[in-house]
Amino acid sequence: YNNELLLHGLVLRVGIAYGFQVRVSVPNRAPTRSSNAFFLELGYDSSVTDVVSWGTRPSPRLQGGMIAAPPLRVIYDIRIFTLSNAAWATRNIIEFYFRTVSPMQQNDGLMIMGDTYARLMDLKCYPTSVPGADPWPKDFHCQSSTSPSDGTPMVMLSVTTMPIPPGTYGIRFSSATNPPAIMGRSATWTLGTYSNMHLYPRMQVLDQASTAPSARVRDQLRSAGLLSATSWEQAALLRDDRPLASNALTFYFTPSKRPDYPPSIATMMLALRGPMGFRFAENC
């Protein structure tokens, strides 16, 4: 195997610390089908499976140890959440979660790029740090742009003065605008960290970029809203907007076309998500 190194004819003494250096090719991604570790074994022969043939030795392995592999300089654990996936949705909230390995100094930074299925999406500066994640510093430079050739979005977040240590971060764009039309598939976003961001596109890679999908942009409803009433009509609708009051809200909507649903399914689910703090009655 290419990931196995055998050194024959060694003579070792007990209690002496030994070391050796080897050249190795680093993979593009951390292994997922094996342990991310190096195994050092003395007197081990992988071709021998019969323990009895070793005489009095209890095992074909004399001594062994496990050494954790250093983390690859790759962006890990990317997750993308969006408040709305409707076309033309404005003031949308999009959150990017990711884990970095390399520290970022002045002029280093993070680059976020969308593919063709995210074209014409507008991620407005400046994003904020998501509560619960490692804090993203406030003194950074943000540049949001759209490719003039294909309309794909790109955001560059550059360090100004405060270094950014490795960690698990979450950044939130609170005034994003979705693409104006439905897309044939989910958009794929690419996140990576680079040095010399001010020399774009002649940058150097810090943590190799990774990709993750976001929610597919769907068509908007033809109409949707909350029924309003005059002050003397609100009592008939059980409307009471006072804090901590028991309220009744009347929603309306009109589908724009037949939903993309399997014909074998006779019914479908409707989801209504409200602001934090509102609680729906179990029996509505």
Backbone bond lengths (Angstrom), bond angles and torsions (degrees), N, CA, C in turn:
res aa  C-N    CA-C-N  psi(-1)  N-CA   C-N-CA  omega(-1)  CA-C   N-CA-C  phi
1 Y - - - 1.458 - - 1.534 109.57 -
2 N 1.335 116.18 147.73 1.460 120.33 -179.93 1.521 112.64 -70.13
3 N 1.313 117.38 -22.35 1.463 120.11 -179.31 1.525 112.42 -94.88
4 E 1.349 117.70 18.98 1.461 121.86 179.68 1.531 109.90 -125.42
5 L 1.323 116.03 130.32 1.467 122.61 179.84 1.522 108.64 -118.21
6 L 1.328 117.01 126.46 1.471 122.39 -178.77 1.524 109.20 -115.93
7 L 1.326 116.34 127.37 1.465 122.83 176.70 1.530 107.76 -114.16
8 H 1.324 116.73 114.89 1.463 121.27 -174.66 1.532 110.85 -98.57
9 G 1.325 115.33 158.32 1.452 122.32 172.59 1.519 114.90 67.90
10 L 1.318 118.41 32.87 1.467 121.35 -179.95 1.520 110.78 -81.71
11 V 1.326 116.11 145.07 1.460 123.59 170.78 1.520 107.19 -121.88
12 L 1.332 116.84 114.34 1.461 122.11 -174.76 1.525 109.46 -119.20
13 R 1.334 115.31 149.25 1.458 122.02 177.68 1.523 108.86 -113.76
14 V 1.313 113.94 143.55 1.467 120.30 -178.62 1.522 109.43 -67.20
15 G 1.329 116.63 138.00 1.458 122.19 174.70 1.510 114.43 85.92
16 I 1.309 118.71 -3.67 1.457 122.04 179.88 1.534 108.70 -97.37
17 A 1.343 116.61 132.06 1.474 121.23 177.95 1.523 109.07 -83.97
18 Y 1.311 116.72 126.34 1.449 122.75 -179.78 1.536 109.66 -114.64
19 G 1.289 115.52 159.82 1.458 120.74 176.91 1.512 110.47 -155.96
20 F 1.305 116.66 156.84 1.460 121.56 177.75 1.533 107.93 -154.16
21 Q 1.299 116.21 158.21 1.453 122.95 -178.83 1.518 109.45 -123.11
22 V 1.336 115.75 134.67 1.465 121.34 -179.95 1.517 108.90 -130.66
23 R 1.316 115.62 152.47 1.452 121.76 173.80 1.523 108.25 -90.81
24 V 1.316 115.36 135.62 1.457 119.95 -174.86 1.519 108.90 -141.13
25 S 1.312 116.60 146.49 1.455 123.07 175.45 1.527 109.05 -93.66
26 V 1.324 116.77 127.14 1.465 122.18 -176.64 1.526 109.44 -86.86
27 P 1.320 118.93 133.07 1.472 120.36 179.20 1.528 111.27 -72.22
28 N 1.321 115.11 166.88 1.467 120.52 179.05 1.516 112.36 -73.77
29 R 1.308 117.25 -28.10 1.460 121.87 -176.84 1.517 109.41 -136.57
30 A 1.310 116.20 154.54 1.459 120.71 175.16 1.520 109.30 -65.44
31 P 1.340 118.25 143.86 1.468 120.02 -177.02 1.524 111.56 -66.09
32 T 1.320 115.44 142.28 1.465 121.59 177.44 1.523 112.09 -117.43
33 R 1.340 116.94 -10.43 1.474 120.54 179.13 1.525 112.38 -105.60
34 S 1.323 117.00 8.65 1.461 121.27 176.77 1.518 108.06 -154.40
35 S 1.319 116.13 171.13 1.461 120.78 176.83 1.525 109.34 -69.42
36 N 1.321 115.57 141.38 1.468 120.63 177.90 1.533 108.22 -85.26
37 A 1.337 115.17 70.21 1.460 120.52 -174.93 1.522 109.00 -157.00
38 F 1.342 114.77 160.52 1.461 122.69 173.35 1.536 108.24 -103.22
39 F 1.328 116.35 138.96 1.461 121.71 179.91 1.529 108.05 -115.28
40 L 1.335 116.11 119.50 1.465 123.02 -179.62 1.521 108.06 -105.73
41 E 1.320 115.73 119.94 1.458 120.52 -174.61 1.522 110.01 -131.08
42 L 1.321 115.65 136.38 1.473 122.53 178.88 1.523 109.54 -105.49
43 G 1.316 115.51 133.17 1.453 120.01 177.24 1.509 114.16 68.46
44 Y 1.303 117.52 26.74 1.465 119.99 -177.99 1.519 110.26 -101.65
45 D 1.311 115.92 131.91 1.456 122.69 177.53 1.523 107.56 -123.56
46 S 1.340 116.12 109.60 1.456 119.93 -175.44 1.521 112.74 -67.18
47 S 1.353 117.56 -16.62 1.466 119.83 -179.77 1.522 112.43 -82.67
48 V 1.323 117.73 -12.55 1.461 121.89 -179.12 1.508 108.95 -96.83
49 T 1.308 116.69 119.36 1.459 121.60 178.28 1.517 112.35 -116.14
50 D 1.317 117.89 -11.54 1.468 121.86 -178.09 1.525 108.74 -92.40
51 V 1.343 115.94 109.60 1.461 120.32 -177.63 1.528 110.80 -66.84
52 V 1.329 117.97 -30.72 1.463 120.77 -176.71 1.527 110.87 -64.19
53 S 1.331 117.71 -32.41 1.455 120.41 -176.96 1.516 112.39 -66.62
54 W 1.322 117.76 -11.40 1.463 120.73 178.77 1.526 111.49 -90.17
55 G 1.288 118.19 9.94 1.467 121.77 176.52 1.518 111.14 68.62
56 T 1.333 115.22 -121.87 1.461 120.37 -176.27 1.526 112.93 -83.16
57 R 1.305 117.83 -7.18 1.463 119.07 179.68 1.525 109.91 -70.04
58 P 1.357 117.99 133.08 1.467 119.46 -178.22 1.520 113.16 -72.96
59 S 1.345 118.40 -16.08 1.448 119.99 -175.11 1.518 109.34 -157.79
60 P 1.349 118.30 152.00 1.474 120.17 175.53 1.526 112.67 -72.13
61 R 1.285 118.13 5.26 1.464 122.22 177.51 1.530 108.77 -116.69
62 L 1.354 118.08 113.88 1.459 121.04 -178.42 1.523 111.13 -71.59
63 Q 1.320 116.48 -54.82 1.465 122.13 179.25 1.523 107.98 -145.81
64 G 1.292 116.02 154.77 1.463 119.95 -179.26 1.518 111.45 -156.74
65 G 1.292 114.67 158.91 1.456 120.57 177.27 1.524 110.51 -153.67
66 M 1.322 116.40 156.75 1.457 122.50 179.56 1.521 109.47 -115.79
67 I 1.322 116.65 132.56 1.461 122.88 -179.63 1.521 107.99 -121.90
68 A 1.319 116.61 118.31 1.469 120.53 -179.36 1.524 109.99 -63.96
69 A 1.321 116.12 133.91 1.465 120.81 178.80 1.519 109.78 -73.82
70 P 1.318 118.73 143.45 1.468 120.43 176.95 1.519 109.95 -64.59
71 P 1.316 118.34 145.61 1.464 119.92 -179.58 1.521 111.28 -64.10
72 L 1.317 116.10 135.27 1.455 120.44 177.35 1.525 109.81 -69.18
73 R 1.293 114.99 147.44 1.461 120.21 179.65 1.527 109.35 -79.25
74 V 1.333 113.00 76.10 1.463 122.33 -176.95 1.525 107.57 -135.57
75 I 1.323 117.05 149.54 1.457 121.25 172.88 1.526 108.19 -75.50
76 Y 1.324 117.17 125.31 1.457 122.67 -176.96 1.536 110.80 -109.92
77 D 1.345 113.82 160.64 1.469 123.78 165.03 1.527 112.57 53.70
78 I 1.317 117.89 49.22 1.469 120.50 177.81 1.527 109.15 -76.63
79 R 1.317 115.23 130.98 1.467 122.43 173.40 1.518 107.82 -136.53
80 I 1.330 115.98 142.85 1.455 121.39 -177.19 1.528 108.27 -130.99
81 F 1.327 115.86 127.24 1.462 121.97 178.94 1.529 108.91 -125.02
82 T 1.325 115.87 145.39 1.456 120.92 179.12 1.519 109.84 -135.83
83 L 1.332 116.21 144.08 1.463 120.71 -179.28 1.514 111.18 -73.34
84 S 1.327 118.21 -36.00 1.457 122.45 -179.10 1.520 108.93 -141.24
85 N 1.318 116.45 139.19 1.460 120.84 175.32 1.524 111.45 -113.95
86 A 1.328 116.71 22.73 1.462 121.44 178.16 1.526 109.63 -81.81
87 A 1.332 115.61 141.67 1.457 120.12 177.32 1.522 110.38 -62.09
88 W 1.308 115.35 141.90 1.470 124.39 179.05 1.530 112.99 67.62
89 A 1.309 118.51 11.24 1.470 119.45 177.37 1.524 109.31 -64.58
90 T 1.318 116.37 129.00 1.461 121.67 179.44 1.518 110.20 -108.77
91 R 1.325 115.61 162.24 1.463 122.15 -176.17 1.533 110.08 51.39
92 N 1.315 115.17 38.16 1.457 121.05 178.30 1.525 109.50 -79.64
93 I 1.317 116.76 155.69 1.458 122.83 178.47 1.526 108.32 -109.86
94 I 1.324 116.05 124.53 1.461 122.47 176.66 1.523 107.97 -125.81
95 E 1.322 116.37 130.04 1.460 121.80 -178.67 1.531 109.72 -119.38
96 F 1.333 115.06 134.86 1.463 122.66 177.09 1.527 108.45 -114.86
97 Y 1.320 116.85 125.47 1.457 122.80 176.35 1.529 107.86 -114.15
98 F 1.337 116.64 139.21 1.458 120.59 -177.97 1.518 109.49 -163.00
99 R 1.336 115.79 163.74 1.466 122.05 179.06 1.519 109.01 -126.38
100 T 1.335 115.68 129.50 1.463 121.44 -179.32 1.522 110.07 -104.87
101 V 1.345 115.17 161.40 1.458 122.28 179.79 1.526 111.06 -114.23
102 S 1.331 117.29 -39.54 1.468 121.99 -175.66 1.525 110.53 -94.97
103 P 1.322 117.59 141.32 1.468 120.03 173.43 1.529 110.35 -70.13
104 M 1.314 115.42 153.33 1.457 121.28 179.11 1.517 109.76 -116.75
105 Q 1.334 115.43 128.81 1.451 122.88 179.60 1.533 109.41 -106.80
106 Q 1.312 115.96 -169.98 1.457 120.41 -179.42 1.530 110.63 -57.81
107 N 1.330 115.32 136.67 1.471 125.12 -178.23 1.523 113.43 72.52
108 D 1.346 118.50 -1.25 1.458 120.54 169.64 1.523 107.92 -84.55
109 G 1.313 116.21 167.71 1.447 116.75 178.62 1.514 113.99 178.21
110 L 1.337 113.71 -176.00 1.456 123.88 -177.83 1.522 109.24 -110.07
111 M 1.334 115.41 137.95 1.462 121.19 175.96 1.522 108.95 -118.84
112 I 1.340 116.20 131.01 1.460 123.80 178.04 1.515 107.49 -118.00
113 M 1.341 116.82 123.21 1.458 121.41 -178.50 1.528 110.00 -130.77
114 G 1.326 115.94 135.25 1.452 121.88 175.40 1.514 111.36 -101.01
115 D 1.336 116.28 155.40 1.459 119.53 179.67 1.525 110.16 -89.61
116 T 1.323 116.53 -166.58 1.458 120.69 -174.68 1.519 113.03 -65.90
117 Y 1.337 117.85 -22.28 1.459 120.77 178.83 1.527 112.02 -83.15
118 A 1.335 116.52 -0.47 1.465 121.34 172.60 1.523 110.93 -111.55
119 R 1.318 116.74 12.22 1.464 120.16 -174.69 1.524 111.07 -61.79
120 L 1.318 113.73 146.01 1.467 124.63 -178.68 1.524 112.84 66.77
121 M 1.350 117.78 10.23 1.469 119.55 171.48 1.522 108.39 -80.07
122 D 1.300 116.94 135.31 1.460 122.79 -175.34 1.523 109.46 -111.87
123 L 1.340 116.18 112.90 1.460 121.76 174.73 1.519 107.54 -102.54
124 K 1.308 116.36 103.42 1.461 121.19 -173.46 1.528 110.75 -81.84
125 C 1.323 115.76 138.43 1.459 121.32 173.71 1.525 109.23 -74.54
126 Y 1.290 118.59 152.30 1.445 131.37 2.83 1.524 109.60 -107.58
127 P 1.351 117.83 138.04 1.461 118.47 176.31 1.523 111.34 -75.70
128 T 1.314 115.42 161.65 1.459 122.10 178.74 1.518 109.44 -118.47
129 S 1.316 116.20 163.53 1.451 121.85 179.41 1.525 110.19 -78.05
130 V 1.325 116.78 138.88 1.463 122.12 179.65 1.529 109.19 -80.89
131 P 1.332 118.97 130.66 1.464 120.03 177.41 1.523 111.64 -58.85
132 G 1.328 115.44 139.12 1.453 121.53 -179.54 1.512 113.91 97.04
133 A 1.332 117.76 -19.54 1.459 121.43 177.12 1.521 109.21 -96.80
134 D 1.333 116.49 169.60 1.464 119.52 175.36 1.524 109.30 -60.15
135 P 1.323 117.71 137.90 1.474 119.52 -174.31 1.524 112.08 -68.91
136 W 1.310 115.60 127.34 1.461 121.75 171.99 1.527 107.69 -82.90
137 P 1.334 118.85 131.97 1.471 119.70 -175.06 1.529 111.52 -62.14
138 K 1.334 114.83 154.39 1.461 119.93 -178.04 1.528 112.55 -87.67
139 D 1.325 117.42 -22.93 1.468 119.67 -178.75 1.532 110.09 -93.41
140 F 1.319 116.36 77.39 1.461 121.91 177.86 1.524 108.27 -135.46
141 H 1.312 114.81 162.54 1.460 120.43 179.44 1.520 109.01 -103.37
142 C 1.325 116.87 134.84 1.460 122.76 -178.86 1.523 109.28 -120.38
143 Q 1.310 115.49 133.09 1.460 121.96 175.85 1.520 108.67 -133.68
144 S 1.338 116.67 116.35 1.459 122.73 179.80 1.520 108.66 -112.34
145 S 1.330 115.77 131.26 1.458 119.35 -177.75 1.522 109.62 -147.25
146 T 1.324 115.11 169.82 1.462 123.36 177.93 1.517 108.63 -127.66
147 S 1.311 116.17 134.75 1.454 120.39 -178.97 1.530 109.98 -63.35
148 P 1.336 118.70 126.77 1.465 119.97 179.75 1.520 113.36 -67.89
149 S 1.327 117.87 -18.68 1.468 120.36 -176.89 1.520 112.66 -85.17
150 D 1.343 117.71 -44.92 1.466 119.69 -176.24 1.514 113.94 -126.97
151 G 1.342 118.82 -0.35 1.455 121.17 175.79 1.504 115.54 76.22
152 T 1.332 118.63 13.61 1.462 120.75 179.31 1.525 109.95 -76.66
153 P 1.343 117.78 141.44 1.470 120.68 -177.19 1.516 112.72 -82.44
154 M 1.322 115.22 153.11 1.461 121.24 176.81 1.522 108.29 -149.11
155 V 1.326 115.92 135.19 1.459 122.39 178.74 1.517 108.24 -127.84
156 M 1.332 116.66 132.97 1.462 122.49 177.71 1.523 108.35 -119.37
157 L 1.337 116.50 122.31 1.464 123.29 178.25 1.523 107.31 -113.12
158 S 1.328 117.00 111.53 1.458 122.19 -173.09 1.519 110.68 -110.69
159 V 1.346 115.80 142.51 1.459 122.44 177.17 1.527 108.73 -74.86
160 T 1.319 116.82 134.70 1.458 120.78 176.97 1.525 111.13 -100.42
161 T 1.318 117.67 -64.62 1.464 120.22 -178.56 1.529 112.69 -125.78
162 M 1.321 118.21 -43.90 1.466 121.27 -174.36 1.525 110.75 -83.27
163 P 1.340 119.40 118.88 1.471 121.08 178.38 1.526 111.23 -62.79
164 I 1.319 115.23 153.43 1.459 122.07 179.57 1.527 108.10 -113.97
165 P 1.322 118.77 112.83 1.475 120.44 -179.11 1.522 111.05 -75.62
166 P 1.328 118.17 164.95 1.469 119.77 173.93 1.526 110.58 -60.89
167 G 1.306 116.03 143.99 1.457 119.12 -178.67 1.512 111.49 178.38
168 T 1.331 114.35 -176.15 1.463 122.83 177.03 1.515 108.24 -105.26
169 Y 1.320 116.50 113.43 1.460 121.57 -171.29 1.524 110.56 -115.78
170 G 1.311 114.22 157.59 1.453 122.48 172.93 1.513 108.38 -141.11
171 I 1.328 117.20 124.15 1.457 121.53 179.72 1.520 108.73 -120.82
172 R 1.333 114.87 144.25 1.469 121.36 -173.09 1.522 110.21 -122.57
173 F 1.341 115.53 126.97 1.460 122.62 171.30 1.527 106.89 -99.14
174 S 1.328 116.41 114.66 1.471 120.87 -171.66 1.522 113.61 -96.11
175 S 1.317 118.74 -6.47 1.476 120.83 -178.66 1.519 110.45 -130.66
176 A 1.317 116.67 45.05 1.463 120.84 -178.58 1.525 110.10 -82.01
177 T 1.321 115.45 152.80 1.457 122.80 176.57 1.515 109.22 -119.97
178 N 1.328 116.39 126.81 1.457 121.02 -178.64 1.531 110.97 -74.52
179 P 1.339 117.83 162.62 1.467 120.67 175.53 1.523 111.16 -58.56
180 P 1.340 117.60 153.55 1.475 120.41 -176.00 1.518 114.46 -78.46
181 A 1.323 118.69 -5.24 1.460 120.97 -177.53 1.513 109.54 -139.93
182 I 1.344 115.85 158.24 1.456 120.73 178.22 1.522 108.96 -68.66
183 M 1.322 116.11 151.88 1.451 122.38 -177.64 1.526 110.09 -112.50
184 G 1.324 115.46 152.29 1.460 120.56 -177.87 1.510 113.65 -72.66
185 R 1.334 117.80 -17.00 1.454 121.22 -179.98 1.522 108.56 -158.45
186 S 1.330 115.89 175.29 1.463 120.46 179.87 1.522 110.35 -70.47
187 A 1.318 115.74 146.13 1.459 120.78 176.07 1.527 109.76 -74.78
188 T 1.320 115.95 149.33 1.455 122.59 176.84 1.520 108.26 -114.45
189 W 1.330 115.66 129.79 1.458 121.86 -177.98 1.522 109.10 -110.91
190 T 1.326 115.93 143.13 1.456 123.09 179.95 1.518 108.93 -116.24
191 L 1.342 116.98 125.89 1.451 122.94 179.68 1.514 109.33 -121.87
192 G 1.334 117.40 131.42 1.452 123.15 177.43 1.510 110.43 -153.50
193 T 1.331 116.30 158.08 1.463 120.88 176.93 1.527 108.91 -111.58
194 Y 1.328 114.84 146.44 1.464 121.33 -173.77 1.524 109.51 -142.82
195 S 1.323 114.86 158.22 1.460 121.47 171.14 1.526 108.59 -103.28
196 N 1.334 115.08 160.52 1.470 121.37 -179.22 1.530 111.29 57.13
197 M 1.339 115.02 50.64 1.462 119.41 179.33 1.522 111.74 -61.97
198 H 1.333 116.70 -28.17 1.455 120.31 -178.16 1.525 111.80 -71.27
199 L 1.332 118.07 -10.68 1.462 122.19 178.69 1.528 111.92 -100.68
200 Y 1.332 117.84 17.03 1.468 121.62 -179.14 1.522 110.49 -49.59
201 P 1.349 118.98 132.49 1.476 127.33 8.09 1.530 114.29 -94.54
202 R 1.316 118.62 13.78 1.475 120.86 -178.98 1.527 109.64 -90.20
203 M 1.312 115.89 62.00 1.456 121.53 -177.86 1.523 109.76 -99.43
204 Q 1.333 115.68 168.81 1.454 122.27 175.48 1.526 109.17 -118.91
205 V 1.319 114.93 140.50 1.466 120.46 -175.27 1.525 110.30 -75.14
206 L 1.329 115.99 132.44 1.465 122.10 169.03 1.531 109.10 -97.54
207 D 1.311 116.46 -68.75 1.464 122.08 174.15 1.528 107.65 -112.13
208 Q 1.333 115.45 123.51 1.459 119.72 -176.99 1.520 110.89 -58.83
209 A 1.316 115.08 140.96 1.457 121.27 -175.41 1.528 111.37 -68.18
210 S 1.326 115.15 147.92 1.458 123.41 173.89 1.521 108.58 -127.57
211 T 1.321 116.63 164.16 1.460 121.59 -176.55 1.519 111.00 -121.29
212 A 1.333 115.15 156.88 1.461 122.18 176.72 1.520 108.33 -157.15
213 P 1.337 118.13 147.95 1.468 120.71 179.43 1.518 111.59 -86.29
214 S 1.322 115.40 158.09 1.457 122.00 171.80 1.524 108.63 -117.96
215 A 1.315 116.46 177.27 1.469 120.32 -178.71 1.528 110.58 -64.67
216 R 1.298 116.16 140.24 1.468 121.19 179.54 1.525 110.16 -70.31
217 V 1.324 115.97 136.27 1.466 121.28 -179.73 1.526 108.81 -74.65
218 R 1.316 115.48 126.21 1.460 122.11 -178.63 1.530 110.19 -111.45
219 D 1.340 115.18 170.46 1.455 120.70 -179.99 1.519 110.25 -75.49
220 Q 1.332 116.26 151.12 1.448 121.21 177.35 1.529 110.64 -79.42
221 L 1.330 114.97 157.58 1.452 119.66 168.85 1.526 109.11 -67.79
222 R 1.333 115.94 149.65 1.463 119.19 178.11 1.509 110.78 -61.14
223 S 1.320 116.13 -37.63 1.467 120.82 175.96 1.517 108.18 -155.88
224 A 1.306 115.97 148.97 1.464 122.11 177.40 1.513 107.47 -161.47
225 G 1.320 115.99 140.95 1.446 118.08 -179.29 1.513 112.35 -173.46
226 L 1.287 114.71 -175.81 1.464 124.24 179.38 1.510 107.89 -116.08
227 L 1.334 116.03 122.81 1.452 121.00 -176.62 1.527 110.04 -65.41
228 S 1.313 115.26 125.62 1.465 120.92 178.20 1.529 109.30 -105.47
229 A 1.288 115.60 156.76 1.465 120.91 -178.03 1.518 109.06 -146.31
230 T 1.314 114.72 158.38 1.460 119.60 176.63 1.526 109.49 -71.09
231 S 1.293 115.96 166.89 1.467 120.68 -176.09 1.520 111.96 -60.74
232 W 1.351 118.49 -34.57 1.469 119.28 -178.53 1.532 112.40 -83.31
233 E 1.358 117.34 -10.99 1.456 120.58 176.96 1.527 112.98 -97.03
234 Q 1.332 116.86 -12.59 1.455 119.24 -175.08 1.522 112.61 -66.36
235 A 1.326 117.07 -31.21 1.463 119.08 -179.50 1.526 111.12 -64.36
236 A 1.352 116.88 -37.79 1.463 119.75 179.42 1.516 111.38 -67.67
237 L 1.314 118.09 -26.53 1.465 122.00 179.15 1.520 112.46 -93.60
238 L 1.360 116.88 4.60 1.470 122.93 -178.33 1.524 111.31 60.02
239 R 1.327 115.88 32.95 1.468 121.28 -178.17 1.526 109.12 -88.99
240 D 1.318 116.15 126.08 1.461 122.17 178.72 1.521 108.02 -149.38
241 D 1.328 118.43 103.69 1.459 123.28 -173.53 1.527 113.27 -92.65
242 R 1.326 118.26 14.32 1.461 119.93 178.13 1.527 110.46 -71.32
243 P 1.323 118.00 148.23 1.468 120.54 177.98 1.524 112.09 -57.87
244 L 1.327 116.46 137.68 1.462 125.27 178.05 1.522 113.15 65.99
245 A 1.332 117.63 11.33 1.461 120.61 178.91 1.525 110.04 -87.20
246 S 1.324 116.03 155.68 1.450 121.86 173.97 1.524 107.63 -81.86
247 N 1.309 116.14 117.24 1.457 121.66 -170.48 1.522 109.79 -118.54
248 A 1.331 115.82 161.20 1.468 122.40 174.30 1.520 107.57 -132.39
249 L 1.312 116.28 119.77 1.459 122.40 -179.29 1.523 109.57 -111.06
250 T 1.320 116.11 136.97 1.459 122.29 -178.95 1.524 109.20 -110.50
251 F 1.330 116.17 116.17 1.461 122.12 -179.83 1.523 109.43 -104.88
252 Y 1.326 116.08 151.14 1.462 121.52 175.73 1.529 108.94 -136.33
253 F 1.319 116.72 154.30 1.462 120.98 177.42 1.523 109.58 -159.77
254 T 1.335 115.42 158.80 1.463 122.88 178.00 1.519 108.08 -135.88
255 P 1.342 119.42 117.11 1.470 120.05 177.53 1.524 110.92 -63.60
256 S 1.335 115.52 146.21 1.457 119.99 179.79 1.524 111.79 -84.58
257 K 1.328 117.24 -28.96 1.454 121.79 177.28 1.519 108.00 -161.57
258 R 1.310 114.87 176.26 1.466 119.21 179.95 1.527 109.38 -63.13
259 P 1.343 117.98 127.81 1.466 120.09 179.92 1.520 111.63 -63.03
260 D 1.311 115.73 151.39 1.468 122.40 177.36 1.516 107.75 -77.18
261 Y 1.350 115.87 88.49 1.463 122.00 -172.88 1.521 108.90 -136.11
262 P 1.337 118.82 144.28 1.469 119.90 179.23 1.528 110.96 -59.89
263 P 1.328 118.71 135.92 1.472 120.29 -178.68 1.518 113.45 -66.03
264 S 1.323 117.42 -18.86 1.462 119.85 -179.92 1.529 112.22 -77.05
265 I 1.330 117.59 -12.82 1.460 121.56 179.78 1.516 108.66 -93.27
266 A 1.341 116.57 119.37 1.469 120.54 -174.90 1.518 112.51 -80.06
267 T 1.327 117.77 -28.81 1.462 120.66 -176.97 1.527 108.81 -128.48
268 M 1.316 115.22 165.43 1.452 120.63 178.38 1.524 109.19 -138.51
269 M 1.333 116.31 166.19 1.457 121.99 -177.75 1.520 110.13 -100.26
270 L 1.301 116.26 142.97 1.456 123.13 173.57 1.520 108.09 -111.85
271 A 1.303 116.80 130.81 1.463 122.09 -179.39 1.519 109.43 -113.14
272 L 1.304 116.27 134.67 1.462 123.62 176.60 1.519 107.68 -127.70
273 R 1.324 116.59 117.25 1.458 121.93 -179.32 1.512 109.10 -113.81
274 G 1.336 116.03 125.42 1.454 120.93 -177.74 1.512 112.44 -104.92
275 P 1.314 116.89 175.60 1.471 120.74 177.97 1.525 111.11 -64.83
276 M 1.321 115.81 158.85 1.455 120.52 176.99 1.527 109.80 -60.76
277 G 1.330 116.35 136.20 1.458 121.64 -179.50 1.510 112.98 104.95
278 F 1.331 118.24 -28.37 1.456 121.09 176.13 1.518 109.33 -79.00
279 R 1.332 116.28 141.34 1.454 121.03 -179.16 1.512 109.27 -130.55
280 F 1.346 116.91 124.95 1.454 120.89 178.79 1.510 109.68 -83.60
281 A 1.320 116.27 143.45 1.464 120.86 174.81 1.520 109.79 -68.64
282 E 1.330 117.11 142.84 1.462 120.54 -178.70 1.507 111.03 -62.27
283 N 1.325 118.66 -37.02 1.461 122.94 177.94 1.526 106.95 -109.73
284 C 1.345 115.51 95.21 1.461 118.34 -176.11 1.518 112.18 -85.81
